[in-house]
Amino acid sequence: MQQKEEQMGLLARLGKGIQNLRSDPERMARLQMGFNTMRLNPDPNIAASAANTIKMAQQKRQSGVDANSTIAYLNTMPNNPLAQQALKAIQANPAMAKDIFSSFLSNQFKPRAMSKNIGSIQVAQNDMTVGDTQLKAGDQYTITYDPNANGGYSVTNLGTSALTQEQEATLASKTELDLADRQRSNALAEKTFKQFQSLDEQSASLKEIRVLLEQEGADTGIIRSRLPTFNAATAGLRNIANQLGIQIINSATFGALSATELRLALETGFPQNLGPKEAIKYIDAKLAAQAKLRSELLKKANKLQRMPFSEYTLELEKELEQESMVAMPPKNNQKLNAAALAQGVSVAELWADMNTAQRQAFIGN
């Protein structure tokens, strides 16, 4: 181009310069203002018109610069729908680039809607996925109203856990069963302890009768028990014997008793038809048996107080299995035979008088 201009003549270059000058409204307006000031009486209207032309030319040039830079900026966001809409509007009307871009920024950077929790803390009843959040059964979570989220709601896993409704129902059912199991155990423990107390009272009564027989000279026997007595010791013995029979009646549940049945029940505590020596021997044997029974009753009551009824029955089952294994005395056991001979009883009688632990000791030997 420079070579072509150098080859052009003077007149051609002047013509081109005038043409360029006429195509530039701002330069023409400045030239017009210059000529107007050279007049003896400058025309203010010409000056105002030229100034307005210069201002409009500058605004047009600036709007073109703004439009180009705005278009370049919007082209950097091809995936933004709002940016692409603004780009098309500016390309169609570059003069409105500033207003269009301002509107785009207002929509693009408007404040996000505030989110807020909805309801209380929830518990996932089973494994589930809500949006991008995965929850397992028992996880605690909250639901948040969030207009900016997909669907308008979001879920937050709190990182804590609780029982599901199914687990709560299972736990409640188990608790109810455990409570009933414990109540049954306590009721049986109370009943067992009452039996223990009744044996205590019976043993005390038998000891009093023994003292009356051995030290006070009280009489007993088939005939004497049916005859009136004027002996204080014998009267006291009969009175204690009747009380002992009443204790036994009260310790059990009876229906309506006839006179014969009542007499038999009363004689169960202490049979007065035995002679004094036989009666003392009977009392000693019964006190020994009651001592063992009292011990077992107390153990049973203590176990029932410490454990539910179901656990007690399982333990009782194991004890019965152990007892069945030592139900019969071992044959040809020299130690067992010697012990029976020393006590003057048969092996079967000695074996029947032993508890499970004592029998296991003999079998082990």
SEKEDREN-158475 format. One record per residue (C-alpha): residue in one letter; z, y, x. Coordinates in steps of 0.05 Angstrom, whole numbers, padded with zeros to 5 digits, always signed. Each point is the difference from the previous one (the first is absolute). Layout:
REM residues N
aZYX
...
***
This chain:
REM residues 365
m+00000+00000+00000
q+00018+00047+00058
q-00068-00015+00032
k-00035+00016-00066
e+00038+00066-00007
e-00020+00018+00072
q-00073-00013-00017
m+00005+00044-00063
g-00024+00071+00006
l+00043+00062-00009
l-00024+00014-00070
a+00010-00072-00021
r+00071+00000+00026
l+00015+00066-00035
g-00027-00029-00065
k+00043-00062+00006
g+00062+00041+00015
i-00012+00044-00061
q-00010-00063-00042
n+00066-00029+00025
l+00035+00065-00013
r-00024+00003-00071
s+00023-00072-00012
d+00071+00018+00021
p+00032+00041-00056
e+00061+00017+00041
r-00041+00030+00058
m-00044+00038-00048
a+00062+00028-00035
r+00029+00022+00067
l-00066+00032+00019
q-00002+00035-00067
m+00071+00026+00010
g-00019+00025+00070
f-00061+00039-00026
n+00042+00028-00058
t+00051+00029+00049
m-00057+00035+00039
r-00017+00042-00062
l+00027+00070-00006
n+00031-00020-00068
p+00015-00076+00001
d-00006-00032-00068
p+00067-00034-00018
n-00035-00048-00048
i-00045-00026+00055
a+00062-00010+00044
a+00037-00037-00055
s-00059-00044-00016
a-00011-00018+00073
a+00075-00015+00009
n-00001-00046-00061
t-00062-00036+00027
i+00035-00011+00067
k+00063-00028-00035
m-00040-00048-00043
a-00041-00024+00060
q+00064-00013+00039
q+00031-00038-00058
k-00063-00042-00008
r-00001-00016+00073
q+00074-00018-00001
s-00008-00043-00062
g-00056-00038+00035
v+00045-00012+00060
d+00057-00021-00046
a-00045-00047-00039
n-00025-00035+00063
s+00070-00010+00028
t+00026-00024-00067
i-00058-00048-00008
a+00014-00027+00070
y+00074-00010-00017
l-00014-00035-00066
n-00049-00047+00034
t+00059-00028+00039
m+00028-00030-00064
p-00054-00046-00028
n+00050-00044-00037
n+00035+00058-00036
p-00031+00008-00069
l+00026+00072-00007
a-00029+00019+00067
q-00069-00027-00019
q+00001+00038-00066
a+00018+00065+00037
l-00056-00013+00051
k-00053-00007-00053
a+00024+00063-00036
i-00002+00042+00065
q-00069-00027+00018
a-00025+00022-00069
n+00033+00069+00005
p+00019+00020+00071
a+00024+00068-00023
m+00057-00034-00038
a+00022-00041+00061
k+00067+00037+00007
d+00019-00008-00073
i-00023-00072-00003
f+00038-00018+00064
s+00063+00035-00025
s-00003-00041-00065
f-00009-00064+00041
l+00061+00015+00042
s+00042+00014-00062
n-00017-00068-00030
q+00005-00036+00066
f+00069+00024+00021
k+00034+00008-00067
p+00074-00023+00000
r+00010-00075-00013
a+00036-00018-00064
m+00074-00016+00011
s+00020-00073-00009
k+00064-00024-00034
n+00037-00065-00012
i-00004-00032-00068
g+00060-00039-00026
s+00053-00037+00040
i-00005-00052+00056
q-00039-00061-00023
v+00004-00073+00023
a-00063-00041+00009
q+00006-00062-00044
n-00052-00038+00040
d-00047+00009+00059
m-00051+00054-00017
t-00044+00054+00030
v-00003+00070-00029
g-00054+00043+00031
d+00008-00008+00075
t+00074-00021-00006
q+00019-00073+00003
l+00065-00021-00033
k+00038-00066+00002
a+00045-00025-00055
g+00065+00037+00005
d-00027+00061+00038
q+00026+00066-00027
y-00051+00056-00010
t-00012+00066-00035
i-00060+00025-00039
t-00024+00070+00019
y-00045+00045-00042
d-00051+00024+00051
p-00063+00035-00027
n-00030-00003+00070
a+00005-00076+00003
n-00050-00049-00027
g+00016-00009-00074
g+00052+00055+00000
y+00058-00045+00020
s+00027-00030+00064
v+00054-00053+00015
t+00051+00006+00056
n+00034-00063+00028
l+00072+00020+00015
g+00010-00056+00050
t+00060-00027-00040
s+00006-00059-00046
a+00038-00022-00063
l+00002-00059-00047
t-00057-00011-00048
q+00014-00011-00074
e-00011-00075+00010
q+00048-00001+00059
e+00052+00039-00039
a-00006-00049-00059
t+00008-00059+00048
l+00060+00032+00033
a+00032+00017-00066
s-00010-00072-00024
k+00029-00028+00064
t+00059+00048-00004
e+00014-00022-00071
l-00002-00073+00020
d+00044+00013+00061
l+00050+00036-00044
a+00002-00057-00051
d+00007-00050+00057
r+00058+00040+00029
q+00034+00007-00067
r-00004-00075-00013
s+00030-00013+00069
n+00057+00049-00013
a+00014-00031-00068
l+00005-00070+00030
a+00042+00026+00057
e+00049+00030-00049
k+00003-00065-00040
t+00011-00040+00064
f+00056+00045+00023
k+00034-00007-00067
q-00002-00076+00010
f+00031+00011+00069
q+00056+00042-00030
s+00012-00053-00054
l+00008-00053+00054
d+00049+00046+00036
e+00042+00004-00063
q-00004-00075-00012
s+00020-00014+00072
a+00060+00046-00006
s+00021-00036-00064
l-00007-00068+00033
k+00043+00023+00059
e+00054+00022-00049
i-00001-00068-00034
r+00005-00035+00067
v+00063+00041+00017
l+00030-00018-00068
l-00014-00074+00011
e+00022-00005+00073
q+00057+00050+00002
e+00024+00012-00071
g-00001-00071-00027
a-00049+00010-00057
d-00019-00064-00037
t-00070-00025-00018
g-00028-00065-00026
i-00034-00032-00060
i+00064-00005-00041
r+00038+00060+00027
s-00059+00048-00012
r+00004-00016-00075
l+00075+00007-00007
p+00039+00064-00009
t+00034+00025+00063
f+00062+00040+00014
n-00015+00005+00075
a-00019+00070+00022
a-00045-00025+00056
t-00037-00048-00046
a-00007+00055-00053
g-00027+00047+00052
l-00049-00054+00024
r-00026-00012-00070
n-00008+00075-00011
i-00039+00009+00065
a-00042-00062-00017
n-00018+00030-00067
q-00018+00067+00033
l-00042-00038+00050
g-00038-00034-00057
i-00010+00068-00034
q-00028+00028+00065
i-00050-00056+00002
i-00019+00011-00073
n-00008+00075+00012
s-00043-00012+00061
a-00053-00037-00041
t-00033+00010-00067
f+00024-00045-00056
g-00015-00003-00074
a+00052-00016-00052
l+00047-00053+00029
s+00037-00053-00041
a+00073-00015+00015
t-00018-00062+00041
e-00054+00038+00038
l+00048+00057+00014
r+00053-00049+00026
l-00051-00033+00046
a-00023+00068+00025
l+00072+00021+00014
e+00014-00065+00038
t-00061+00012+00043
g+00037+00052+00041
f+00058-00047+00015
p+00010-00071-00029
q+00074-00005-00018
n-00004-00075-00012
l+00005-00013+00075
g+00067-00015+00032
p+00030+00052+00048
k-00025-00033+00064
e-00070-00013-00028
a-00001+00071-00027
i+00016+00030+00068
k-00054-00043+00032
y-00049+00022-00055
i+00018+00074+00012
d-00010-00006+00075
a-00068-00031-00009
k-00020+00051-00052
l+00023+00058+00043
a-00041-00026+00058
a-00061-00007-00044
q+00010+00068-00030
a+00007+00031+00069
k-00069-00026+00018
l-00029+00022-00066
r+00031+00070+00006
s-00031+00007+00069
e-00069-00020-00025
l+00005+00046-00060
l+00019+00059+00044
k-00058-00014+00047
k-00047-00003-00060
a+00026+00066-00028
n-00008+00034+00067
k-00071-00025+00008
l-00019+00023-00070
q+00028+00069+00015
r-00042+00006+00063
m-00068-00026-00024
p-00044-00001-00062
f+00003-00061-00045
s-00069-00025+00022
e+00021+00000+00074
y+00065-00036-00019
t-00037-00055-00036
l-00047-00010+00059
e+00060-00007+00046
l+00033-00047-00049
e-00063-00042-00001
k+00003-00008+00076
e+00074-00019-00004
l-00016-00053-00052
e-00055-00029+00045
q+00050-00005+00057
e+00051-00033-00046
s-00051-00051-00023
m-00014-00019+00072
v+00073-00019+00011
a+00015-00027-00069
m+00013-00071+00025
p+00047-00017+00058
p-00034-00027+00062
k+00006-00075+00011
n+00040-00029+00059
n+00025+00068+00023
q+00060-00019+00043
k+00032+00070-00002
l-00007+00003-00076
n+00029-00070-00008
a+00058+00017+00045
a+00015+00065-00039
a-00001-00038-00067
l+00046-00054+00028
a+00048+00052+00027
q+00006+00034-00068
g+00005-00065-00038
v-00061+00012-00042
s-00069-00030-00005
v-00060+00030+00036
a-00030+00020-00068
e+00065+00036-00021
l+00004+00037+00066
w-00073+00019-00003
a+00007+00026-00071
d+00058+00044+00023
m-00042+00034+00054
n-00043+00062-00007
t-00072+00004+00027
a+00019+00028+00068
q+00052-00055+00011
r-00051-00054-00019
q-00053+00030+00046
a+00051-00003+00057
f+00010-00074-00010
i-00075-00014-00005
g-00011+00040+00063
n+00049-00045+00036
***
